[in-house]
Amino acid sequence: MERIGAAEFSILTWDESTVSEIATGIKITKAKISASYQGDIEGKSVTETLMTYSPNGDAQFMGIEHLTGKIFGKKGSCVLHHFGSYSDGVARSVWNLVESASTDGLVGVSCSGSYSAGRDGKALVTFTLS
């Protein structure tokens, strides 16, 4: 059975550092980001993200997020794999739950989704669980 859900996450901490400066304004960075979720996803997470910035400040990123909490009331931990971009003050990402990296009530869950986040550090998450 497929279910569609929605949640909001808020960034709690963001620790970013430059890995490599390729040219003026072009760089690779890594960030450790912690967040809290409310809604059909509840809990806390830590994400390790790699980003590539262009001279105009836009970025492409990929990340691995470890979420501990509940998805539609199913309690456990899981890993989400993100691919996204940042432009015009908005971060957008699509993600998939790594099915082989879940515990407890999230074992066997298939889930994918997306989010859009503004500069205020809050994001609306939409997802499908099957």
C-alpha positions in Angstrom: 0.0 0.0 0.0 1.4 3.4 -1.0 1.0 6.4 1.3 1.8 10.0 0.6 3.1 12.1 3.5 4.3 15.6 4.4 6.6 16.9 7.1 8.7 19.9 7.9 12.3 19.9 9.0 14.2 22.7 10.7 18.0 23.0 10.6 19.5 22.9 14.1 23.2 23.2 13.2 25.3 23.7 10.1 29.1 23.2 10.1 30.6 23.8 6.6 34.2 23.9 5.6 36.0 24.2 2.2 37.6 21.1 0.9 39.1 22.6 -2.3 39.1 26.0 -3.9 39.3 25.3 -7.7 39.2 28.9 -8.9 37.7 32.2 -7.8 34.2 31.4 -6.6 34.4 27.7 -7.6 34.9 25.4 -4.6 34.0 22.1 -3.0 32.8 22.1 0.5 31.6 19.6 3.1 29.0 20.2 5.7 27.6 18.4 8.8 24.0 19.4 9.3 21.6 18.4 12.1 17.9 18.8 11.8 14.6 18.0 13.5 11.4 16.7 11.7 7.8 17.2 12.5 4.7 15.8 10.7 4.4 12.4 9.1 8.2 12.1 9.7 9.2 12.8 13.3 12.7 12.8 14.8 16.2 14.1 14.4 18.9 13.6 11.8 22.5 14.2 10.9 23.5 14.7 7.3 27.0 14.6 5.8 26.9 16.7 2.6 29.3 17.5 -0.2 28.7 20.6 -2.3 30.1 22.2 -5.4 29.7 26.0 -5.6 29.8 28.0 -8.8 31.0 31.7 -9.0 27.4 33.0 -8.8 26.8 31.2 -5.5 24.6 28.4 -6.9 25.5 24.9 -5.7 25.0 21.2 -6.5 25.1 18.8 -3.5 24.7 15.2 -2.5 24.3 13.9 1.0 23.8 10.9 3.3 21.3 11.5 6.1 20.9 9.3 9.2 17.4 9.8 10.6 16.2 8.4 13.9 12.5 8.7 14.7 9.2 7.7 13.1 7.8 7.6 9.6 4.0 7.3 9.7 4.4 6.0 13.3 7.0 3.3 12.3 9.9 3.8 14.7 13.5 3.2 13.9 16.6 4.5 12.1 17.2 4.8 8.4 19.6 6.4 5.9 18.4 8.8 3.2 20.5 9.4 0.1 20.1 13.0 -1.3 20.8 14.8 -4.6 20.1 18.4 -4.9 20.8 22.0 -5.9 20.8 25.5 -4.4 19.9 28.6 -6.4 18.1 31.9 -5.8 18.1 31.3 -2.1 16.3 27.9 -2.3 17.7 24.4 -1.8 15.9 21.6 -3.5 16.6 17.9 -3.1 15.2 14.5 -4.1 16.0 11.6 -1.8 15.6 7.8 -1.4 15.6 5.7 1.7 18.5 3.2 1.5 16.4 0.0 2.2 19.4 -2.0 3.4 20.3 0.6 6.1 17.1 0.6 8.2 16.3 -0.7 11.7 13.3 -1.8 13.8 10.0 -0.7 12.3 11.6 0.8 9.2 13.1 -2.5 8.0 11.5 -3.3 4.6 10.1 0.2 4.1 10.5 1.7 0.7 10.4 5.5 0.7 11.4 8.4 -1.6 10.7 12.1 -1.5 11.8 15.7 -2.1 12.1 19.0 -0.3 12.4 22.7 -0.9 14.0 24.9 1.8 14.5 28.7 2.0 17.0 30.7 3.8 15.0 30.5 7.1 16.3 26.9 7.6 12.8 25.3 7.3 11.8 22.9 4.6 8.6 21.3 3.4 9.2 17.6 2.7 6.8 15.5 0.6 7.3 11.7 0.2 5.8 8.4 -0.8 6.1 5.3 1.4 5.3 1.8 0.2 
